[in-house]
Amino acid sequence: MILEMKVPSPGESITEVEIATWLVKDGDYVEKDQAIAEVDSDKATLELPAEAAGIITLKAEEGDAVKVGQVVCLIDTGAAKPEGGAAPKAEEKKEEPKKEEPKAAAPAPAPAPAATYATGAPSPAAKKILDEKAIDPATVTGTGKGGRITKDDAVNAKASMGTPTGGSRSEERSKLSMLRRKVAERLVAAKNETAMLTTFNEVNMTPINNIRNEYKDAFKAKHGGLGLGYMSFFTKAVTRALQLFPDVNSMIDGDYKVAYDFADISIAVSGPKGLMVPVVRNAETLTFRGIEAEIKRLALRARDGQITVDDMTGGTFTITNGGVFGSMLSTPIINPPQSGILGMHNIIERPIAVNGKVEIHPMMYVALSYDHRIIDGRESVGFLVAVKEALENPMELLMDNNPKKALEL
């Protein structure tokens, strides 16, 4: 029996995917539920499992764009599994060695045309173009009559990249994945279709560091090896600030503003296929332990290539941490249709003034990019100040002065 495997729908509104990688070869024997391919949608990279055991025949190439519901391979479910798991191969037909025919002598190359006064001389139009491109006519081969450099020769000429040093100068051209192309489109759209501004502030991380140093070991032991990271503090600070400044937690839909009474926080994490932005649902209701556990779960799914479209759908606000890569300052791009994104950065010990004295503290720059069409300067600055206040006074504003209860110790 021949089973036709069709592309399943990876999520609502997705009508096309791209075959990123075949994990099997044509003629291989596959087991039921074995991953046979990775497919890219415009939102995620997903694995395609075999629907039955048998010998597979591929009907699409890597890089092909295929519609949802299109047949991409056939599985012969009646084929017996070969010994060792290898697919049976057709008996190769032996061919008699062919006798080599005597080769005709290659024609002698045509003699180069004799040099004339026109050889290497540009026409007036070609000279103007070469001057504009700062190209020496002596480096251009003329194709005109008598070796004259024509206008087309000048247009097609490229400036010298300098004298070769003996190193490799090869280049590789590869097609961007569907996911990467879609991300590029969304980033350009965010820049072109929003009135995006960025406001900055700095946070003294000493209070959070003191809490983590005191309780992280107990937190890890109590909660099965779960770490007490910075992200739970930032998520709690953001959800508090969103309640104080609800415009930051809203979006534009045509001529309407859509406001939310919940905080679904998109957390940017790095995966094997690039940046993923899964969503922590109703983060305003979660404890420190709940936030850390959910972020860890989503990060592991992204790392293992198991993230789904549903994991990344929605989100009312985004947090991104460029500091893990060493970024000191950046202007993060809004994740549309959201109206705001908070950028975290690396922590640097710097001298600051404290009560009239110079002290050295671990400091972090934070950036809020926002859509000025819906968020005014007062709300944006006030929101970022509220985040700063909560991070610099977490004991009172995030833990009700009871860190053991807040951390469920």
One Martini backbone bead per residue (centre of mass of N, CA, C, O) as a GRO file, in nm:
protein
  409
    1MET     BB    1   0.096   0.037   0.023
    2ILE     BB    2   0.040   0.379  -0.065
    3LEU     BB    3   0.142   0.664   0.109
    4GLU     BB    4   0.034   0.996   0.134
    5MET     BB    5   0.223   1.276   0.223
    6LYS     BB    6   0.111   1.564   0.382
    7VAL     BB    7   0.093   1.887   0.460
    8PRO     BB    8   0.045   2.015   0.751
    9SER     BB    9  -0.098   2.234   0.963
   10PRO     BB   10   0.085   2.460   1.174
   11GLY     BB   11  -0.141   2.694   1.147
   12GLU     BB   12  -0.298   2.966   1.151
   13SER     BB   13  -0.263   3.126   0.828
   14ILE     BB   14  -0.098   2.884   0.712
   15THR     BB   15  -0.023   2.787   0.353
   16GLU     BB   16   0.304   2.774   0.367
   17VAL     BB   17   0.605   2.588   0.308
   18GLU     BB   18   0.951   2.481   0.368
   19ILE     BB   19   1.202   2.276   0.270
   20ALA     BB   20   1.481   2.256   0.457
   21THR     BB   21   1.515   1.935   0.555
   22TRP     BB   22   1.622   1.621   0.488
   23LEU     BB   23   1.653   1.327   0.707
   24VAL     BB   24   1.623   1.162   0.443
   25LYS     BB   25   1.637   0.925   0.186
   26ASP     BB   26   1.581   0.800  -0.101
   27GLY     BB   27   1.474   0.469  -0.001
   28ASP     BB   28   1.425   0.470   0.282
   29TYR     BB   29   1.366   0.337   0.595
   30VAL     BB   30   1.081   0.408   0.799
   31GLU     BB   31   0.941   0.506   1.091
   32LYS     BB   32   0.702   0.567   1.289
   33ASP     BB   33   0.745   0.908   1.383
   34GLN     BB   34   0.976   0.980   1.219
   35ALA     BB   35   1.194   1.216   1.138
   36ILE     BB   36   1.210   1.347   0.790
   37ALA     BB   37   1.167   1.669   0.838
   38GLU     BB   38   1.225   2.019   0.788
   39VAL     BB   39   1.000   2.296   0.833
   40ASP     BB   40   0.924   2.617   0.710
   41SER     BB   41   0.780   2.889   0.838
   42ASP     BB   42   0.690   3.221   0.925
   43LYS     BB   43   0.733   3.118   1.257
   44ALA     BB   44   0.863   2.819   1.218
   45THR     BB   45   1.037   2.518   1.298
   46LEU     BB   46   0.943   2.190   1.184
   47GLU     BB   47   0.859   1.862   1.225
   48LEU     BB   48   0.826   1.568   1.012
   49PRO     BB   49   0.639   1.290   1.053
   50ALA     BB   50   0.587   0.972   1.007
   51GLU     BB   51   0.280   0.792   0.937
   52ALA     BB   52   0.466   0.543   0.855
   53ALA     BB   53   0.598   0.244   0.769
   54GLY     BB   54   0.871   0.246   0.524
   55ILE     BB   55   0.931   0.331   0.198
   56ILE     BB   56   1.073   0.625   0.069
   57THR     BB   57   0.945   0.894  -0.150
   58LEU     BB   58   1.046   1.180  -0.286
   59LYS     BB   59   0.854   1.501  -0.391
   60ALA     BB   60   1.077   1.703  -0.274
   61GLU     BB   61   1.286   1.970  -0.234
   62GLU     BB   62   1.512   2.150  -0.109
   63GLY     BB   63   1.348   2.474  -0.095
   64ASP     BB   64   1.065   2.409  -0.133
   65ALA     BB   65   0.749   2.536  -0.193
   66VAL     BB   66   0.461   2.429  -0.004
   67LYS     BB   67   0.151   2.336   0.036
   68VAL     BB   68  -0.101   2.283   0.223
   69GLY     BB   69  -0.166   1.937   0.131
   70GLN     BB   70   0.083   1.853  -0.005
   71VAL     BB   71   0.270   1.624  -0.161
   72VAL     BB   72   0.610   1.501  -0.044
   73CYS     BB   73   0.552   1.184  -0.001
   74LEU     BB   74   0.613   0.830  -0.011
   75ILE     BB   75   0.479   0.520   0.146
   76ASP     BB   76   0.573   0.183   0.160
   77THR     BB   77   0.395  -0.029   0.376
   78GLY     BB   78   0.472  -0.324   0.237
   79ALA     BB   79   0.755  -0.304   0.312
   80ALA     BB   80   1.023  -0.456   0.424
   81LYS     BB   81   1.252  -0.464   0.661
   82PRO     BB   82   1.568  -0.442   0.640
   83GLU     BB   83   1.864  -0.537   0.709
   84GLY     BB   84   1.984  -0.277   0.916
   85GLY     BB   85   1.766  -0.056   0.781
   86ALA     BB   86   1.812  -0.067   0.489
   87ALA     BB   87   1.743  -0.004   0.179
   88PRO     BB   88   1.650  -0.148  -0.090
   89LYS     BB   89   1.832  -0.217  -0.385
   90ALA     BB   90   1.872  -0.204  -0.694
   91GLU     BB   91   1.997  -0.379  -0.939
   92GLU     BB   92   2.283  -0.340  -1.090
   93LYS     BB   93   2.383  -0.263  -1.406
   94LYS     BB   94   2.607  -0.393  -1.612
   95GLU     BB   95   2.858  -0.236  -1.797
   96GLU     BB   96   3.024  -0.200  -2.065
   97PRO     BB   97   3.303  -0.089  -2.159
   98LYS     BB   98   3.393   0.189  -2.318
   99LYS     BB   99   3.515   0.294  -2.607
  100GLU     BB  100   3.745   0.511  -2.695
  101GLU     BB  101   3.744   0.780  -2.880
  102PRO     BB  102   3.905   0.962  -3.083
  103LYS     BB  103   4.033   1.269  -3.046
  104ALA     BB  104   4.006   1.570  -3.151
  105ALA     BB  105   4.164   1.830  -3.230
  106ALA     BB  106   4.200   2.125  -3.109
  107PRO     BB  107   4.147   2.427  -3.185
  108ALA     BB  108   4.300   2.694  -3.254
  109PRO     BB  109   4.339   2.985  -3.132
  110ALA     BB  110   4.258   3.287  -3.184
  111PRO     BB  111   4.400   3.558  -3.268
  112ALA     BB  112   4.482   3.840  -3.144
  113PRO     BB  113   4.421   4.145  -3.181
  114ALA     BB  114   4.557   4.409  -3.287
  115ALA     BB  115   4.685   4.679  -3.172
  116THR     BB  116   4.551   5.004  -3.120
  117TYR     BB  117   4.461   5.324  -3.049
  118ALA     BB  118   4.181   5.207  -2.912
  119THR     BB  119   4.312   5.038  -2.708
  120GLY     BB  120   4.179   5.112  -2.390
  121ALA     BB  121   3.988   5.334  -2.493
  122PRO     BB  122   3.753   5.548  -2.395
  123SER     BB  123   3.473   5.666  -2.422
  124PRO     BB  124   3.322   5.940  -2.316
  125ALA     BB  125   3.101   5.786  -2.154
  126ALA     BB  126   3.295   5.582  -2.020
  127LYS     BB  127   3.480   5.786  -1.876
  128LYS     BB  128   3.264   5.905  -1.687
  129ILE     BB  129   3.196   5.643  -1.539
  130LEU     BB  130   3.484   5.569  -1.442
  131ASP     BB  131   3.527   5.826  -1.277
  132GLU     BB  132   3.284   5.782  -1.081
  133LYS     BB  133   3.410   5.481  -1.000
  134ALA     BB  134   3.721   5.482  -0.981
  135ILE     BB  135   3.837   5.357  -1.264
  136ASP     BB  136   4.083   5.211  -1.432
  137PRO     BB  137   4.110   5.160  -1.771
  138ALA     BB  138   4.347   4.942  -1.752
  139THR     BB  139   4.129   4.727  -1.604
  140VAL     BB  140   3.975   4.731  -1.883
  141THR     BB  141   3.802   4.547  -2.125
  142GLY     BB  142   3.750   4.597  -2.449
  143THR     BB  143   3.465   4.542  -2.700
  144GLY     BB  144   3.524   4.720  -2.912
  145LYS     BB  145   3.651   4.862  -3.165
  146GLY     BB  146   3.983   4.791  -3.125
  147GLY     BB  147   3.929   4.784  -2.790
  148ARG     BB  148   3.720   4.967  -2.702
  149ILE     BB  149   3.561   5.136  -2.443
  150THR     BB  150   3.248   5.106  -2.348
  151LYS     BB  151   2.970   5.179  -2.179
  152ASP     BB  152   2.913   4.885  -2.091
  153ASP     BB  153   3.190   4.830  -1.975
  154ALA     BB  154   3.165   5.049  -1.752
  155VAL     BB  155   2.907   4.950  -1.611
  156ASN     BB  156   3.036   4.647  -1.556
  157ALA     BB  157   3.249   4.757  -1.393
  158LYS     BB  158   3.482   4.689  -1.126
  159ALA     BB  159   3.628   4.760  -0.856
  160SER     BB  160   3.904   4.723  -0.700
  161MET     BB  161   4.007   4.515  -0.406
  162GLY     BB  162   4.291   4.489  -0.454
  163THR     BB  163   4.561   4.316  -0.374
  164PRO     BB  164   4.624   4.010  -0.359
  165THR     BB  165   4.732   3.796  -0.064
  166GLY     BB  166   4.652   3.468  -0.097
  167GLY     BB  167   4.383   3.443   0.002
  168SER     BB  168   4.068   3.377   0.032
  169ARG     BB  169   3.787   3.475  -0.224
  170SER     BB  170   3.538   3.335  -0.158
  171GLU     BB  171   3.183   3.267  -0.212
  172GLU     BB  172   2.850   3.234  -0.064
  173ARG     BB  173   2.525   3.118  -0.179
  174SER     BB  174   2.220   3.143   0.016
  175LYS     BB  175   1.913   3.070   0.111
  176LEU     BB  176   1.676   3.190   0.286
  177SER     BB  177   1.469   3.126   0.509
  178MET     BB  178   1.144   3.168   0.570
  179LEU     BB  179   1.182   3.277   0.854
  180ARG     BB  180   1.397   3.494   0.785
  181ARG     BB  181   1.225   3.644   0.574
  182LYS     BB  182   0.992   3.717   0.766
  183VAL     BB  183   1.153   3.872   0.974
  184ALA     BB  184   1.251   4.087   0.776
  185GLU     BB  185   0.973   4.195   0.700
  186ARG     BB  186   0.884   4.274   0.992
  187LEU     BB  187   1.112   4.474   1.053
  188VAL     BB  188   1.057   4.669   0.822
  189ALA     BB  189   0.761   4.723   0.895
  190ALA     BB  190   0.816   4.841   1.176
  191LYS     BB  191   0.979   5.087   1.066
  192ASN     BB  192   0.754   5.190   0.846
  193GLU     BB  193   0.464   5.157   1.038
  194THR     BB  194   0.605   5.311   1.275
  195ALA     BB  195   0.651   5.542   1.556
  196MET     BB  196   0.963   5.492   1.653
  197LEU     BB  197   1.091   5.498   1.985
  198THR     BB  198   1.360   5.569   2.230
  199THR     BB  199   1.415   5.501   2.575
  200PHE     BB  200   1.630   5.568   2.861
  201ASN     BB  201   1.803   5.386   3.126
  202GLU     BB  202   1.911   5.302   3.463
  203VAL     BB  203   2.029   5.019   3.669
  204ASN     BB  204   2.061   4.913   3.995
  205MET     BB  205   2.164   4.571   4.074
  206THR     BB  206   2.221   4.525   4.379
  207PRO     BB  207   1.952   4.424   4.506
  208ILE     BB  208   1.923   4.170   4.327
  209ASN     BB  209   2.198   4.044   4.391
  210ASN     BB  210   2.144   4.008   4.695
  211ILE     BB  211   1.904   3.817   4.668
  212ARG     BB  212   2.039   3.598   4.497
  213ASN     BB  213   2.276   3.534   4.690
  214GLU     BB  214   2.083   3.446   4.933
  215TYR     BB  215   1.850   3.249   4.757
  216LYS     BB  216   1.941   3.062   4.513
  217ASP     BB  217   2.003   2.792   4.657
  218ALA     BB  218   1.723   2.750   4.786
  219PHE     BB  219   1.563   2.770   4.523
  220LYS     BB  220   1.696   2.529   4.380
  221ALA     BB  221   1.631   2.313   4.597
  222LYS     BB  222   1.315   2.358   4.609
  223HIS     BB  223   1.287   2.368   4.258
  224GLY     BB  224   1.453   2.146   4.100
  225GLY     BB  225   1.700   2.340   3.977
  226LEU     BB  226   1.594   2.620   3.967
  227GLY     BB  227   1.667   2.928   3.863
  228LEU     BB  228   1.755   3.265   3.977
  229GLY     BB  229   1.696   3.511   3.770
  230TYR     BB  230   1.643   3.814   3.606
  231MET     BB  231   1.374   3.769   3.444
  232SER     BB  232   1.170   3.763   3.678
  233PHE     BB  233   1.213   4.055   3.767
  234PHE     BB  234   1.146   4.190   3.495
  235THR     BB  235   0.863   4.073   3.461
  236LYS     BB  236   0.743   4.189   3.721
  237ALA     BB  237   0.808   4.487   3.654
  238VAL     BB  238   0.643   4.499   3.389
  239THR     BB  239   0.360   4.417   3.493
  240ARG     BB  240   0.339   4.654   3.685
  241ALA     BB  241   0.376   4.884   3.471
  242LEU     BB  242   0.129   4.803   3.292
  243GLN     BB  243  -0.080   4.879   3.513
  244LEU     BB  244   0.010   5.186   3.525
  245PHE     BB  245   0.055   5.170   3.183
  246PRO     BB  246  -0.175   5.057   2.958
  247ASP     BB  247  -0.081   5.172   2.677
  248VAL     BB  248   0.165   4.970   2.655
  249ASN     BB  249  -0.080   4.732   2.652
  250SER     BB  250  -0.133   4.814   2.344
  251MET     BB  251  -0.309   4.840   2.022
  252ILE     BB  252  -0.333   4.874   1.674
  253ASP     BB  253  -0.660   4.865   1.485
  254GLY     BB  254  -0.657   5.081   1.279
  255ASP     BB  255  -0.895   5.298   1.441
  256TYR     BB  256  -0.805   5.122   1.693
  257LYS     BB  257  -0.784   5.045   2.039
  258VAL     BB  258  -0.620   4.771   2.208
  259ALA     BB  259  -0.687   4.658   2.529
  260TYR     BB  260  -0.532   4.494   2.815
  261ASP     BB  261  -0.580   4.289   3.128
  262PHE     BB  262  -0.319   4.144   3.029
  263ALA     BB  263   0.015   3.967   3.039
  264ASP     BB  264   0.181   3.878   2.745
  265ILE     BB  265   0.512   3.769   2.745
  266SER     BB  266   0.767   3.816   2.530
  267ILE     BB  267   1.057   3.598   2.491
  268ALA     BB  268   1.372   3.625   2.388
  269VAL     BB  269   1.524   3.348   2.215
  270SER     BB  270   1.779   3.124   2.137
  271GLY     BB  271   1.809   2.933   1.841
  272PRO     BB  272   1.911   2.730   1.579
  273LYS     BB  273   1.721   2.933   1.377
  274GLY     BB  274   1.716   3.162   1.586
  275LEU     BB  275   1.500   3.391   1.682
  276MET     BB  276   1.273   3.358   1.950
  277VAL     BB  277   0.910   3.440   2.067
  278PRO     BB  278   0.783   3.337   2.326
  279VAL     BB  279   0.498   3.298   2.553
  280VAL     BB  280   0.396   3.435   2.861
  281ARG     BB  281   0.115   3.367   3.019
  282ASN     BB  282  -0.009   3.554   3.250
  283ALA     BB  283   0.237   3.695   3.415
  284GLU     BB  284   0.078   3.853   3.645
  285THR     BB  285   0.012   3.559   3.803
  286LEU     BB  286   0.304   3.492   3.849
  287THR     BB  287   0.564   3.371   3.994
  288PHE     BB  288   0.888   3.334   4.011
  289ARG     BB  289   0.875   3.030   3.961
  290GLY     BB  290   0.676   3.037   3.720
  291ILE     BB  291   0.854   3.204   3.530
  292GLU     BB  292   1.112   3.030   3.527
  293ALA     BB  293   0.973   2.769   3.429
  294GLU     BB  294   0.858   2.879   3.159
  295ILE     BB  295   1.119   2.980   3.033
  296LYS     BB  296   1.265   2.709   3.037
  297ARG     BB  297   1.064   2.552   2.864
  298LEU     BB  298   1.082   2.734   2.609
  299ALA     BB  299   1.391   2.724   2.567
  300LEU     BB  300   1.410   2.415   2.523
  301ARG     BB  301   1.222   2.405   2.277
  302ALA     BB  302   1.395   2.590   2.102
  303ARG     BB  303   1.663   2.428   2.114
  304ASP     BB  304   1.504   2.146   2.011
  305GLY     BB  305   1.284   2.231   1.785
  306GLN     BB  306   0.972   2.240   1.949
  307ILE     BB  307   0.851   2.483   1.863
  308THR     BB  308   0.549   2.655   1.825
  309VAL     BB  309   0.316   2.862   1.709
  310ASP     BB  310   0.154   2.886   1.974
  311ASP     BB  311   0.401   2.980   2.149
  312MET     BB  312   0.415   3.266   1.948
  313THR     BB  313   0.132   3.357   1.992
  314GLY     BB  314   0.106   3.672   2.053
  315GLY     BB  315   0.138   3.918   2.269
  316THR     BB  316   0.185   4.249   2.444
  317PHE     BB  317   0.497   4.212   2.524
  318THR     BB  318   0.862   4.268   2.515
  319ILE     BB  319   1.164   4.082   2.602
  320THR     BB  320   1.516   4.165   2.564
  321ASN     BB  321   1.861   4.007   2.589
  322GLY     BB  322   2.168   4.141   2.489
  323GLY     BB  323   2.363   4.089   2.734
  324VAL     BB  324   2.443   3.785   2.675
  325PHE     BB  325   2.631   3.913   2.421
  326GLY     BB  326   2.742   4.218   2.531
  327SER     BB  327   2.542   4.439   2.530
  328MET     BB  328   2.515   4.785   2.626
  329LEU     BB  329   2.347   4.909   2.370
  330SER     BB  330   2.007   4.961   2.236
  331THR     BB  331   1.741   4.949   1.969
  332PRO     BB  332   1.474   4.794   1.981
  333ILE     BB  333   1.237   4.618   1.794
  334ILE     BB  334   0.930   4.597   1.736
  335ASN     BB  335   0.665   4.351   1.791
  336PRO     BB  336   0.438   4.299   1.585
  337PRO     BB  337   0.152   4.463   1.715
  338GLN     BB  338   0.307   4.581   1.917
  339SER     BB  339   0.414   4.881   2.129
  340GLY     BB  340   0.647   4.723   2.302
  341ILE     BB  341   1.006   4.715   2.414
  342LEU     BB  342   1.249   4.557   2.623
  343GLY     BB  343   1.594   4.631   2.685
  344MET     BB  344   1.859   4.443   2.777
  345HIS     BB  345   2.185   4.446   2.938
  346ASN     BB  346   2.479   4.466   3.044
  347ILE     BB  347   2.684   4.436   3.334
  348ILE     BB  348   2.842   4.725   3.485
  349GLU     BB  349   3.091   4.855   3.662
  350ARG     BB  350   3.014   5.178   3.810
  351PRO     BB  351   3.038   5.502   3.885
  352ILE     BB  352   2.829   5.655   4.137
  353ALA     BB  353   2.596   5.861   4.288
  354VAL     BB  354   2.560   5.834   4.659
  355ASN     BB  355   2.477   6.056   4.870
  356GLY     BB  356   2.739   6.230   4.758
  357LYS     BB  357   2.882   5.962   4.667
  358VAL     BB  358   3.124   5.750   4.537
  359GLU     BB  359   3.017   5.448   4.375
  360ILE     BB  360   3.032   5.100   4.305
  361HIS     BB  361   2.811   4.952   4.054
  362PRO     BB  362   2.586   4.748   3.908
  363MET     BB  363   2.503   4.830   3.572
  364MET     BB  364   2.204   4.897   3.364
  365TYR     BB  365   2.085   4.933   3.054
  366VAL     BB  366   1.767   5.057   2.942
  367ALA     BB  367   1.516   4.995   2.678
  368LEU     BB  368   1.238   5.174   2.516
  369SER     BB  369   1.037   5.074   2.262
  370TYR     BB  370   0.787   5.274   2.081
  371ASP     BB  371   0.462   5.368   1.977
  372HIS     BB  372   0.372   5.699   1.916
  373ARG     BB  373   0.071   5.663   1.823
  374ILE     BB  374  -0.013   5.540   2.135
  375ILE     BB  375   0.250   5.651   2.286
  376ASP     BB  376   0.352   5.870   2.503
  377GLY     BB  377   0.604   6.019   2.670
  378ARG     BB  378   0.489   5.991   2.955
  379GLU     BB  379   0.437   5.682   2.944
  380SER     BB  380   0.718   5.583   2.863
  381VAL     BB  381   0.882   5.709   3.093
  382GLY     BB  382   0.707   5.606   3.328
  383PHE     BB  383   0.746   5.307   3.272
  384LEU     BB  384   1.059   5.297   3.299
  385VAL     BB  385   1.066   5.406   3.587
  386ALA     BB  386   0.897   5.176   3.712
  387VAL     BB  387   1.100   4.957   3.646
  388LYS     BB  388   1.337   5.078   3.801
  389GLU     BB  389   1.207   5.090   4.082
  390ALA     BB  390   1.155   4.782   4.111
  391LEU     BB  391   1.459   4.691   4.072
  392GLU     BB  392   1.568   4.887   4.317
  393ASN     BB  393   1.287   4.776   4.494
  394PRO     BB  394   1.197   4.459   4.529
  395MET     BB  395   1.114   4.404   4.819
  396GLU     BB  396   0.861   4.600   4.808
  397LEU     BB  397   0.739   4.589   4.493
  398LEU     BB  398   0.773   4.247   4.451
  399MET     BB  399   0.770   4.114   4.781
  400ASP     BB  400   0.640   4.247   5.034
  401ASN     BB  401   0.886   4.206   5.236
  402ASN     BB  402   0.883   3.869   5.143
  403PRO     BB  403   1.098   3.665   4.997
  404LYS     BB  404   1.019   3.376   5.087
  405LYS     BB  405   0.729   3.389   4.981
  406ALA     BB  406   0.789   3.481   4.687
  407LEU     BB  407   0.991   3.214   4.656
  408GLU     BB  408   0.875   2.962   4.800
  409LEU     BB  409   1.049   2.869   5.089
   0.00000   0.00000   0.00000
